[in-house]
Amino acid sequence: MLAINDVSKIYGGRNATSVLRNITLSIETGAFCALTGSSGSGKTTLMNLIGLLDKPTAGEIEIAGMKTSGLSTDAAADIRNRMIGFVFQSFHLLPRYTALDNVALPLVYRGIGKRRRRAMAADALNRVGLAERMLYRPDELSGGQRQRVAIARALVDDPILLLADEPTGNLDSETAAEILSLFLQLNAALGLTVLLVTHDPTIAARCPRRIVMRDGKVLDDNSATLKSVETA
């Protein structure tokens, strides 16, 4: 599903900063991975490259067998819209819109009619347990409920890859655990590939695969341990 081949990212000119250094990873379809590490380790930069929000300085990222390094801006945007869902620490909900209309918003840009996009948004909200809150506005919802709306919005167009950047960072520990459980349920039910960026070791520990980054490199990837146990 996702192949990252010798990817590096350098920012700046004369005083250039190397943020990622020769990253190589393979993530299978339906995998659930935590990308973790301390602040400045490069995890969010790597997620931005995978999400086609930025381009690597060197190397190649393939999504579903498609090489992305040579894509135009418009082609990259098309793949993001069709194949990738995003969830962020800040919910990025429009305050004047209901949960239903916030979730339906990405479908406007796909040219989908109002009746159909509202039906699709209602289905996505039902998946995250908010069927009874779809006509509420963000200020009428708790933090956990707002994040569920954001997750529903990421799911509404049936992406094959879900990228979540610190999705529990603004939540208390109990709500954070509930949101992670929702991600795990969606991963199992939909076969959705999930890459979750977190600095929280408690959240990372519950993820089936944990990729640890430090100083722009992969320090540890427990998939190697899992494979050795399976073949023992």
N, C-alpha and C positions, 0 to 999 in steps of 0.2 A: 504493500500500500504506500509506504513512505520510505524512500532511500535517500540518505544524506551522505554524499561522497566527497570526502576531503575538503570540507567547506571551511573557509576562513572569512573573517570580516574585519576590515581595517577602516577606521575613521580618521579624517584629517589629512593634511598634506605633509609639510616639512616635519612637523612634530606629530606624526601619525601614531594612533593608538590601536594596538591589535586587541580586538574584543573577543574574537573566536579564532581558534588555531587548529586547523586540520581536523575538523569534526567528521567522523564517519559513524553512522548509525543506520540500522534497519528496523523498521517498525511494521509488524504484520497487520493485516486487516483484522479489525475487531479487538486489537490490543488496547489495554488501559495502562498508560504510562505516566508516572510522575517525573517531571523534570525539576530537580531540586538543587539547592546549593545556596551559599551565602549571597548577600547583595554584591553585585559587581561580578558575579561568576560567569555571566554571559547567557543565562537561561532565557531571559526575556528577549534578548537580541536573536537567539536561535529561533524562538517561537515566531518572532516577526518575519524572519526569513522563510520559515516553513509556511506561514500564512500569506506569503507574497506581498507583505507590506513593505518589504525592503529587498534588496538584491545582495547576494554574497559578493565579496571581492574576488574570491576564487572558489572553485569547486562547483558541484552540481547537486540540485535537489530535484528528485523525481516524485511526483504524486500520481498514484495509480498508473505507473509506467510512463508518465509524461514528463519529459525534461522541461524545466521551467526557466533556466538561465537566459535563454534567448527570447523570452516572451516580451511582446510589446506591453506598454502600460494598459492598454485596453484589453488585451488578451489575458493578462494577469488578473485584472478586475473581473473579467467574465468567469474565470476559474474560481476566484474567491466567492463570487455570488452563487455559483452553482454547486460547489463541492465542499466549501469550508464554512463552518459555523464558529463564531467567536463569542466568548463570555469573558468579561473583564471584572476587575475588583470593584470599580465604580460601575454602577448598573447601566448608566447611559440611557435612562428612560426619559421620554418627553413628558414633562409634568402635567400638561393639559390633556394628554391622551389617556384613554382608558387602557387597562392591561391588554384588552383585545386589540385595540388599534396600534399599540406599541408593537405587539407581536406581528401584526399584519403589515407593518410598515415596509420591511424589505421586499415584500411581494409587489408593492406599488411599482418599484423599479424594474420588475420583471414583466410589467404590463398585464398583470392578472386582475380581472374584474373584481369589483368590490364584494359582491356576494360570495364568490369563490374564495377570495383571500380571507374574508372573515370566517368562513367555514374552516379553512385550513388553520387559522390562528386559534379558533376555538378547540380544534382537535389537539393542537400543540399544548395549549393550556391545560387541557384534560390530562395529557401525558404527565405533566409535572404537578398534578394535584390541585390545580387552581380553577377548576370549572366553575366554582361558585363565587369566584372573585374577578371574573373577566371584565365586568363593567366598573370596577374600582379604579381610581387613579393612583399613581405612585404614592402620594402623601397619605393615602388611606390604607396602605399596606405596610407590613413589618419589613425589616431588612431582609429576612429570609424569603418572604413572599416576593419582594422586588427582584431578588436574585433568581427566583423561579421563573418570573416573567422574562428576565433576560435569557435564561436557558431556553425557555419556550421559543423566544424570538430566534435564537441560534438554530433551533431544530425545525422551524416552520417550513423551510425549503428542502428538507430531507438531505442534509449534507452527508458526505461519506467520512468527513474528518471534523472533529470538534476540538478546538483549541481554547483552553481556559487559562487565563493569566491571573493568578492569585484570586480565584473566585470566592474564597472564604475569608479573604483578608479583612473585610469590613464587618465580619459577623462574630458574635460570641461563640464560645467553644461548642455549646450544645447545638446551635443552629448550623455551625460549620460542619459538624458531624452529620447532620441531617442532609445538608446539601451534597456532601460527598456521597452519602448513601444513595441519593437521587442519581448522581452521575453513574455510580456503579450499576444501578438498576437499569438505566437507559442503555448503558454499554451492553449489558446482558440481553435486554429485550430487543434492541434494535440492531445489534451487531455493529454498533458505531465505534469507530476508532477514536480514542480519546487521548489527548496529550494535555496534562494538567501541570502548569507551572506553580510551584509552591516553595516557600522557605520554611514552612511549618513541618517539623519532623513527624508530628502526630498524624497529619494528613497524609504525608508521603508514605508512612508505614502501612497504611491501609490499601495502598495501590499495589496491584499485582506485579508491576515492574517499576523499579526506581532507578533513574539515571541521574547520577550525582555529578555536578559540574563544579570546577574550581579553576579560576584564572583562565577562562576561555577554553578549557579542555574538559573532556569526559574523564572524571576521576574514577568512577565506578559505575558499572552497569550490571545489576543483579540478574539480568536475563541469562548471562553466561553461567551463573550459579544454578539457575533453574534448569537450564539445558543439561548440565552435568548430572544433576540429580535425576532427571527424567531418563537419561541413558545409562545410569548406573545399574 
